[in-house]
Amino acid sequence: MTDTRRRVKVYTLNEDRQWDDRGTGHVSSCYVERLKGMSLLVRAESDGSLLLESKINPNTAYQKQQDTLIVWSEAENYDLALSFQEKAGCDEIWEKICQVQGKDPSVDITQDLVDESEEERFDDMSSPGLELPSCELSRLEEIAELVASSLPSPLRREKLALALENEGYIKKLLEIFHVCEDLENIEGLHHLYEIIKGIFLLNRTALFEVMFSEECIMDVIGCLEYDPSLSQSRKHREFLTKTAKFKEVIPISDPELKQKIHQTYRVQYIQDMVLPTPSVFEENMLSTLHSFIFFNKVEIVGMLQEDEKFLTDLFAQLTDEATDEEKRQELVNFLKEFCAFSQTLQPQNRDAFFKTLSNMGILPALEVILGMDDAQVRSAATDIFSYLVEYNPSMVREFVMQEAQQNDDDILLINLIIEHMICDTDPELGGAVLLMGLLRTLVDPENMLATANKTEKTEFLGFFYKHCMHVLTAPLLANTTEDKPSKGNILDRFNDFGFGFIIDDFQTAQLLALILELLTFCVEHHTYHIKNYIINKDILRRVLVLMASKHAFLALCALRFKRKIIGLKDEFYNRYIMKSFLFEPVVKAFLNNGSRYNLMNSAIIEMFEFIRVEDIKSLTAHVIENYWKALEDVDYVQTFKGLKLRFEQQRERQDNPKLDSMRSILRNHRYRRDARTLEDEEEMWFNTDEDDMEDGEAVVPPSDKTKNDEDIMDPISKFMERKKLKESDEKEVLLKTNLSGRQSPSFKLSFSSGTKSNLSSQSSASSLPSSPGSPGSPGSPGSPGSVSKSTSQMAAITTKGGLVGLVDYPDDDEEDDEDEDKEETLPLSKKAKLESS
């Protein structure tokens, strides 16, 4: 199996009509019992696994292309190809296929395609071959009609193709083309255009090899210049011979490789520029042309990779200081085109390609090139770097960490990339946007490897924050000035927060926005690395200076950065924000924005709403204690009043921890009773007359009077008095912010000594959809700044000596309402009986 003649690559054609590489292995032909016939087997050279097992079907059409390719279809829309390393191996397998099918190995296709009707097949079978008219100028119209009439029928296309091959007809047509051009016979040239276009649609490799040969290809392009639908002919040959120049930046010694490069460029030009855009019905007719270009590119890349002298000379001249600027620019452009060329390869081929470039030292070469003054050279080097990062970011990270041990920070590859991003001269910063994306890929922990011996994330991020982060944030620090914040009232201090702009032009704002976008990404993904950097370098203070920018997008970027930090709910960040009073620029921007309803207004309100909803106690207290006077008049949203309410609740719990613990006991345990109480209850239950009981009532014995009623009721009464006031305020807030048109229920809490622990939850009348006072009704106030006047019900508290019941479950509303109704309708005798007990 080590015979290189049998070494092949297996390809399949995907839905996009592109060839997918399935692997490299060795092919053999043998009888397979399971398939009941001779079959082609390909086993992977890496592990011996089976890449292909295909029975040689006697009725399958196999095609031999370019001496080293065998292509066939096993099912509808499932095409296979074997690409041989050597022609001898292809010939050997082709003979096996022809032997099974009983065909002459000299043919390039083993079967005729039979996708037409029985009548057409019978008519075509009655004549053994297709007779072409003699190739003369006077019969060009007849030839064009014959080609056009043969295209709809697969069998006729096949016979036409065989006739064109056997008679050397294409070269005769090209001779007539020269005659027509000399005579300026436009009609004949139009017929030749139709004939050559039809030959392309025959989709035959053997014909393409003749048409794309060195002696014929320019004449074929010439025929395609005379499109009858155009008033003037195109100048494709003039462009290819005079405008397009082939530059050998490094001499190519292999003439076959040189010829293949020329051929591929011209065929690609024919496909992209010369041939008209194929219709839906013609697309599949050019599949062989796509395959021809694809396999040519694979072959070129392979031949260049194997030429070690060529690549060695290329990188040596790239890094040689004696190389002149023009020569170096050509070398870099060639390398860029070479990398772009590789993007058409399948993953396995692309892996081998970039590994070769890495071994040849492409990253050190790029480092040298990026340090040069030529902007065009640097731009091309940046494009090459993008290919490498997209291919394998870990390879790039490993290189920059190794070079950090030998070089200064200023000449590190990743710092050079950051400097190019900062110094991009494009007004729209197109290059900077590309480089920022590459940096994000490099610092993204999601594509970092973790092994048993080392963790790439820890090592690289430690390196990045030590050697590179100061370069990235330099523009941010350079475009803000630092002073100490002035003392005094918060409203007065807004006028002098402590920082100011040096530059606030559009291009600088764009650059700072890119940097902030990357820093925001770091906050989300880098945890303690970015946290230490932000706090130690006071980065958030500098970022928030940009809230005063005249460019709204930049101010929003700064706000988004702070919002990402607050979203982490990290107390280290929170303490840093409070200590430095870093809500000042946000509040100032909010007040300066006034009553305008825009993105800035909504984003700032959303940030404070997040603090309220998530109940971030430290930030809530900080905002209310320092900024309440500036925000108390904002009434078109209830966010700030809600924050104030949160703050008061926190302070109340801090002032009376005993009350807070009592409320927790009542909420979580519904009043804990001892075992003796439970026994008395059971006895009371059995002693009660069933006729005097209503369904659903609970009987509670008076044994709870043994407890100290005053000790229990004193703190509860005080708590409920305060709770009544707070609930009234809170319900007004909820009425204003409730967008669904419903109100929260108000709870009626009863402390009863005799019959039960009563909870009744009633929705106020204004919460009904038909109520004119509801927020969702037509008569409700809906504009910012309006305040709902709906009256909230106060919690009614009844206390009678004995057991205290405090239950706060909204889900029991309906059941409790029924219980309350039953209590009101009890017979007087029963009420007296229960109270006397």
N, C-alpha and C positions, 0 to 999 in steps of 0.2 A: 504493500500500500504506500510505499515511499516514492513510487514512480511519479515524477512530476508531470508526465504526460496525462495522467488521470486526475490531476489536481484541478478542481473546478470551484466556481462560486455559483450558488443557487439563488435565482431571483424569481419573485412573483410580481405580477402587475396589480397595483392597488386601484381603488376606485377613482383616484385622481389621474389615472393613466401614467403613474410614475412607478419605476421599478424599485421594489424593496429587496434589500440584500438579506437573505435568510441564513447565510453562513458559508464558510469555506470548508471543503472536504475533498474526498477522493471518490470517484464514480466507478461503478462496476456494473456489468450486466449479467444476470443469472436467472435461473428458473426459481420462482417463488411459489411454493405449494399453495399458500393461502390465496394468492391471486390467480392461480391456475394459468400461469404463462410467464414468458420472459419479461423481466422487469429491470428498470434502472434504479440502482441503489446508490445513495450518496451518504457516506458516513463522515461526521465532523472530524477534522484533523486534531482538534483540541482534546476531545474526550471520547471519540468514537461513537457518539450518539447518532441516531438515524435522522438525517436532514430531509431525505427524500426517498420515497418508495413508490414508484410509478410503473404500472404495467404498460408494456409497449402494445398499445391497441392497434390491431390491423387496420382500423378505419380512421385513426387519428392522423391529421395532417401535421407532420413535422417539417420545420423549415431550418435550413442551414444558412447562417448569415456571417459575413465577414471572416470566414474560414475558422473562427473560434467560438461561434455561438450556435446553439441549437434551441429553437423556440417552438412551443406547441401549446395547445389549449386542451385542458383535461375536462373542463366543463364550461358552461356559459359564464362569461366574465371571470374566468380563472385561467390566466396565462402563466406559463412557466418558462424559464430560460436557464440554460447551463452555459456559463462562460468559462471556457477552457484556458489554462495557462499556455498550452502549446497546441499548435495546429494538428500535430500527429495524434494527440489524444482525441481531439474533436473528430478527426477522420475515422478513427478506430470505432468510436461509439456510433457514429453515423452509419458505418457499414453494418453494425449489429442491428440498428433500427431498420435499415433497408432490407436486411436479410429476413427479419421477421415479417415485414410487409411485402416481400417479394418484389422490391424495387431496385432499379439500377442506382448504385451509390453516386453516380455522376450527377444526378438531379439535385436541385436545391430544395425541392418540396416533394413530399412523398404521396400526397393525396390532393385531389381536386376538391374545392369547396362546393357543396351541393345545397345551397340554401334557397334554391329557386323552385319553381313549379315543375311538375312532371312533364308538362307539355314543352316547356323551354328546355328541360334536360334532354328530352327525346329529340328535339330539333337540333340541339348542339351535338348530341352524340352521333347523329346521322352524318355529320361532317367531321372527320378526324382532326382537323386543325383549322386555324383562322388564317386566311390568305390576305396579306396586306397589299394594298395598291403599290405600284412601283413608286419609289421615292423621287418624285419630280415636282418641279415648281408648279406645273399646271394642275397637279392633283392634290395640292395641299388642302383644299376645301373638302375633298372627299375623305382624306385621311382624318381631318378634324371631326367630321361627322361620324366616322367609324369609331374613333376613340370615345366620343361623347355617348354614342349608342351602346357601347360595351360597358360603361361604368355601372349602370344599375344592376347588371347580372354578374354574380360572383364567378360563374363558369366562364363567361365571356371575358371578364377581366383577366382571369387566369390564362386563357388562351391568347389573349392579346399580349400579355406580358411575356409569355413564352416565345411568341412570334417576334417581338421586339428584341429579345435577347439573342435568339438564334440567328437572326439575319443582320445583326449589327446595325439595326435601323436607326438608333439614336445618333450615331456619328454621321450617318447620311443626312439626317434632318438638320444637324448643325452645319453641315457643308452648305445646304440650301439657305440656311440663315445668313451666312456670309454673302451669298449671291443676292438675297433680297435686300440686305443692307447696302450693298454696292449699287444696286439698281434703285434704291429708295422705294421699293415695292411695299407700301404700307399695308395693303390688303394681305399680302403673303406673310408679313410680319405678325399681323393680327391672328392669322390662322396658326402660325407657329406658337404664339402665346397660348392659344387654346389647347394645342396638342401637348406642349410641355407641361402645362398645368394638369391636364388629364393623366399624363404619365406619372406625375407625383401622386395622384389619387389612386393609382394602381397599388401603391403601398408595398412595393417589392424591393427587398434589399439588393438583389442582383442588379436591378436597374439603377438604384441609387449609387452603387459602387461605380457604375459606368459614368453616370451624370456628374458625380462628385470627384472624379479623377482629375489630376492636375491639368490634363490637356482639354477637358470638356467643361469644367465647372464655370469658367468665366463666360463661355458661349451660352450655357444654360441660363445664367443670370441675364445675359443680353437678350435672350428670347423673352424673358419675363419683364423686360422694360416696356414692351409694346402692348400694354393693356388696352383693348378696344374701348373700354369705358372711360378712358382718360383722353383729353384733347391733345396732350403732349406726352412724349415718352419720358420715363424717368432716367436718371443718370447714375444707376447703381454701380456700373463698372468703373466709371470715373471716380466715384467715391472710394471704392475698394483699392484702386491702383494709385491714386494720387493723394487723397486725403488721409485715408487710414494707412498708417505706417507701422511696420513691424520692427520693434527695437529689441535687439539682443543685448540686454544689459550685462548678461554673462553669456559668453559664447556657448552655444549648444552644439556639441560635437556629434550627436546622434542625428543623422539625416532623416531617419524614420520619425523621430520625435518632432523634428522641425516641420516635416510635411504634415504630420497629424495635427499640429497646432494651427497651421494655415487652413487646413481643410475644415477643422471644427469651427473656426471663426467665420469662415465663409458660409458654411451650412447653417450656422446659427443666424447669420445675417439674412439668409434666404427665408428661414422660418419666421423671423421677427419682422422683417422689413419688406421683403420682396413678394412673398406669397400673400394673396388676399386673405383676410380673416375667414377661416372655414365656417361654413354653416353648420347647423346642428347635425345634419345628415353627413357632412364631410369630415367631422372631427375625428371619428374612429379611422377614417381612411388615411390619416397621417400619423397613426400610432408608430409605424415603423420608422418614420423620420425622427420622432421623439426618441425612440430607442437608439437610433444611430448616433444622435448627439450625446445621449447619456453615456453610452458605452465608450465613446471616444473620450469624453471627459475623464471617466474612470481610468482609462488607459494612460492618458497624459499625466494625471496625478501620480499614478503608480510608477511611470517611467522616470519622472522627476525625483520622486522619493528614493528610487534605487540609485540615482546618479549622485553619489556622495561627493564627488569632486565639484559638481555644480553647486550644491548647497553650501559646501565649505567655502568656496570662493565668494558666494553671495554674502554670507555673514561676515567673512573677513573684510570685504570691501565696505560693508555697511558700518562697521565699527572702526575702520582705519581713519585716523585723523587726516591723513594725506589725501583722502578721496575728496574731489572737488564737489561743490554743492549741487551742480547740475547732475552729476553722475549719481550722487547719493539720492537725490530726488527720484531718479529713474529706478534705482534699486528698491526704494521704499514702495513706490507705486507698483512695481512688479510683485513684491511680496504681498501687498494689499490685494492685488488682483488674484494672486495665487490662493490666498485665504478665502476670498469670496468665491472662487472657483470650487473650493472644497465643500461649500455649503450645499451643493447639489448631491454630495455623496451620502451614502447610507451610514448609519451610526458606526458600524464596525470600521468602515473605510476612513471615516472622519477621525475616529480615535487613533488609528495608526498614523494618520497624517499629522495630527497635532503632537503626538508623542515624538515623531521624528523632528518636528520643529523645536520642541522643547529640548531634546537631546543636542540639537545643533546650537542652542544658546539664544533662542529668540528673545527671551525676557531681558537678559543683559544688553542685547543689541537695542531693544526698545528703550531701555533706560538711557543709553547714550544718545539715541536719536531725539528723545523728548527733551533733552537738555540743550538742543541746538536752537539757533535763532530763526531758522527758516520756518515760517508759519505753515506753508503747504506740506513740508516734510512732517512737521509735528501733527498736523491734521490726519495725514495718512497713517502715521504711527498710532494715533488714537483709535482709528478704525480697526487696525490690526489688534490692538489691545482689547477692544470690545469682543472680537472673535474669541480670543483666549479666555476672557472672563466668562463668557456665555458657555464655552466648552467645559472648562474646569476651574471654577473659582478657587478650589483648594490648592491647586498647583500654583496659582498666583500668590495666594496667602503664604504658602510655604516659602516661596522665593523671597518675598519682601521681609519676612521674619529672619531669614538667614542673612540677607544683605545688611540688616540693621546691626549685626554684630561687627561689621567691617567698615561701614560708611557712616557719614554724618547724616542727621535728619534731613538736611536741605536737599540732598541728592537721592533720597530714597524714591523708588519708583512710584509708590502710592502718593507721596507728597508732590511729586512732579505732576501727577494726574490732578491733584487738588489745585495746584497752582494754575494749571491750564484751565480748569473750570472757573477759577476766580478771574483770570485774565482774558476770558473769551471776549473778543472784540465785536462779535456779531450783536447787533442791537437787540435781536430777539433771543439771544443766548441759546441758539440751537445746539452748539457744541457743549455748552455747560449742562444743559438738560440731559444730554446723552451721558456725560461723565458722572453726573449725579446719580443716574440710574445704575451705572457700573459700581460706584462706591456703595450704593445701597445693597447691591448683590454681594459685594465683598464683606460687608459688615452684618449681613443677615444670618442670624444663628440657625435658621431653618436649613441652610445648605452646608452647615459645618459638620465635620465628622467627629464622632466620639468613639475612641477605641479603648481597649483595656489599659494601654500604656499611657495614653495622653488624651487630653480633651482639647480639640482645636479651638473651641469657643473661648475657653479660659485663656489659652496662650495668645491667640490672635487679638482678642479684645484688650487684654493687658498691654500688648504691644501697641495697638492702635491708639489707646488713650494716652499712652506715654510719649509716643513719637509723632503722632499725626493729628490728634484732635486740636492742638493749638494752632496748626496751620489752617484747619477747616474753619475755626471760629475767629480767625484773625480779622476778616472783613467786618464781622459783627462788632468786635471790640474796637476796631479802628473807626467805625462810623457812629460811635456814641462816646460822649465825654463823661467822665465820672467826677462827681463832687459829693459831698455829704448832704443828705437831705436836711432841709431847714426845719427848725422846730416850729411849734405853734399849732393853731387850730387846723383840723383836717381840711376844711374848705379853703383856708389860706394857703396851706402847703401844696394844694393842687397846682398852684402857679409856679412852683419850683420843686419838682419832684427830685431833682438831683442829677439829671442827665439831659443831654440835648443832642440834636443831630449835627453832624459835620456835613454830610452829603445826603440829599434826599431826592436825587434825580431818578428817572424811571428805570434806567439800566441797573443802577445800584440797588434799587428796591427789588427788582427781579432777582438779582443775585442773592440778596439777603433772604428773600422768600424761599429760594432753593435750599439755602443753608438751613433755614428753620424747618423746612420739610424733612430734611435728613435728620436734624436733631430731634424732631418729634418722633420719627421712626425709632431713633435710639432710645428715647424715653420709654417707648412701648416695649422694646425687645431686649434692652441691655441691663435692666435692673440696677444693681449696685454700682456698676462702672460709671454710668451716666449720672447716677445720683451723687456720687462723690464729686464728680467733675462740676456739676451744676452748683452744688452747695459750696464747694471750696473756691470756685472761681466766680461765684455770685453771678452766674450766667442769666438766671431768670430776671434779675433786676435789669440787666442790659437789654434783654429781649423785650421787656415791657416798655422800654423807651420807644420802641417802634409803634406802640399803640397811638402815638401822636403823629404818625406819618400821614402825609396828605394822600398817600396811595392806600385806598381802602383794602386792597388785597394783602398788602404787607401788614397792616394793623390786624387783619383777621388771622394771618399766619401767626403773629405773636400771641393773639388770644387763644388760638388753637393749641399752641405749645403749652400755655399755662393750663388750659382745660385738660389736656392729656395728663399733666402732672397731678392735678386735683383728682382726676378720675381713678388714679391708682390708690387713693385713700391711704396714703403712706404718712404716718405721723412725723417721720423725719422731714419730709417735704413740707408738711403742714406747719411744723415749728419754724422752719426756715422762712416760709411765707409770712407768718405772723410776726416773727422777730424783725423782719425787714420791711413790714408794712407794704407788702407787694400787691395789695388790692387797690392801692391808691390810683395807679394809672388806669386801672380798669374802671373804677368808679368815675374817675375824671372823664374818660372817654364816653361813658354812659351818659353823664350829665351834659357833656358838650354835644352829644348826638341829639339831645333835646327830645321832642315828641315824634321825631321821624321814625316811621315804621320800616326798618330796613334790616339787612342781615346782621349788622353790628349790634343793633338793639336786641334782636332775637337771640343772638349767640351769647351775649352777656347775661340776659335773663335766664337762658337755659343753664348757664354755669351756676348761677345762684340757686336756681330751682334744683339742680342736682345736689347741691350742698344740703338743701332743706329736705328733699326726699330721702337721701341716704343718711340723713341725721348725723352729719360730720360735726360732732359737738364742738371741737376746738375751733373750727373755722366759723361755725355759727356764732359762737360767743365773740370771736374776734371782729366779725363783720358788724354785729349789732353794737358792740361797745365802741367801735371807732368810726362807723360810717352811717349809723342810724339817722342822724340829723340830716345827712345829705340825701337819704333815700326815703324818709318817712312820708314825703308828699307824693310818692309814686303810687297811684291808686288804680291805674288802668289794668294792672295785674296784681294778684295777691301774693306774689312770691316773697316780697320783702316783709309784708305783714305776717306771712306764714313763718318766715325766719324769726321774726320778733317773738311770735308765739312759742316757737321751739325754744328760743333762748329763755323765756320766762319759765317754761316748764322745767328746763334744766336747773335754773336757779332755785326754783321752788323745791325740787328734789334735794338739792344741795343744802338748802336752809333747814329742811325738816326731814332728815333721813329716816326717823321713826315712822313718820306718816307714809313715806315711800315704801318701807318694808311692810307696813300694815296693808296698804293697797295691793301689794304683790301677793300677800297671803289671801286676801279676799278674792282676788282675781283668779288665782291658780288653784285654790282649794275649796272654794265655796263654803268656807267656815268649817274648821276641823272640830269634830265632836268625839268624845271618848266613848268607850264601849258601854258604859253604864247608861248613857243617854240613848244609845241604840236599843238597848234592852227595854227601857221604859217606853220608847216609841212603839216597839212591837206589841207590848202589853196594851197600850192605849188603842192600837189598831184593832186588836181582837175584842176589846171591851166596847167599841163604838157600835151603835146601832146602824146596820147597813142602810136601813130606810132613810136615816137622817143624813146620809152621805150623798154628795154629788159626785158623778164620775170625774175622775181626773184630779180630785183634791188631794192634797197631802196633809196629813195630820202630824203636827209637831207638839209634843208634850211640853208642859210648863217646867220641865226639869231644868231647862236652861236658866231659869231664874236664880239658880244657885251661883251662877257666875256673877261677877261684879259688873252690873249693867253700866254703872257710871264710868268705870275704867274703859269699857269698850266704846261707849257712845260718845264720850267727850272728844277724842281725836277724830272719830268718824264724822261727827257733826261739823267740826271745824273744816275738815277736808271737803265735805259736800258743799258747804257754803262757798268755799273758794271755787269748787268745781262748777257750781251753777254759773258763776260769773265767767269762768273760762269757756265753758261750753257755749254760752251765748255768743262770745266773741268768735270762737272757732267755727260755729255754724254759719255765721255771717261770711267768714272767709271762704268756707266750702261752697256756699251758695253762689258766690261770685265766680269761682274758678271751675264750677261743675259744668263741663261741656256737653254732658249727655242729656241734660234736661231733667235730671233727677236730683233730689236732695237726700242727704244722709238722714237716717231716722234719728229722732231725739228719744232718749231713753227715759222711762219712768221707773224709778227705783223705789221699792217699798221695803221697809223693815217692819215685819209683822211678828207679833208674839204668839198668835194663836193658831191660825189655820195654815199658813204657808209662807214660803219665801216668794214674793211676787215680783216678776219682771214683766212689764208691758212696754212694748216698743211700738210707737205710733209714728207714722209718717204724717207730716203736716199737710194740711189741705193744699198748700201751694205747690206741692210736689206732683200733683196730678197733671197729666198732659193737658187737660182742658183748663187748668187754672191759669188765669191771666198773669199771675205773679211768678210763674215758673220760668227759669232761664230759657227753656226750650220753646215757650209759647210766643205767639206774635207780639204780645204786649210786654214782653220782658225786656229789660235793658240789655243790649248786646254790644254796644260800642265801648272802646277802651275808656276808662275813667268813670264809667257809671257804677253805682253801688246798689245792690239789691236791698230793698226795704222790707223783705219778707220777715215776719216775726218768728223767731225760733221758740219752741216750747221749752220751758224750764223743767229741769228734772224735779219731779215731786217726790219728796221723801217723807214717809210716815214711819213713825217709831212708836212701838208699843212695847212695853217691858218684855223681856225674854230674848229669843233668838234673833240675831241679826242676819239677814240674807242679802248678799250683794252679788248679783249675777249679771254679766255683761255680754250676753250672746245674742247678736242680731238675728241669727238663724231661727231663734225660737219665737220670733215676733208674733206669728199668727196664733201659735198655741197659747201664748201668754195673753193675747187679746181675748181668746175664748175663756180663759180662766178668770180674767177680770170681769167679763160679762156674767159669768156664773156667780161670782162673789156678790155682785150687785143684786142678783135676783134670789138670793138665799131667803128662805122663810125667816121671819123674825125670831121664831122660837129656836131655830137652829143656831142663828147668830148669837143669841143669848146663851145658848148651851155651850158653844165653843168658847165664848169670852169668859164665862164663869169657870170653865175648866182651867 
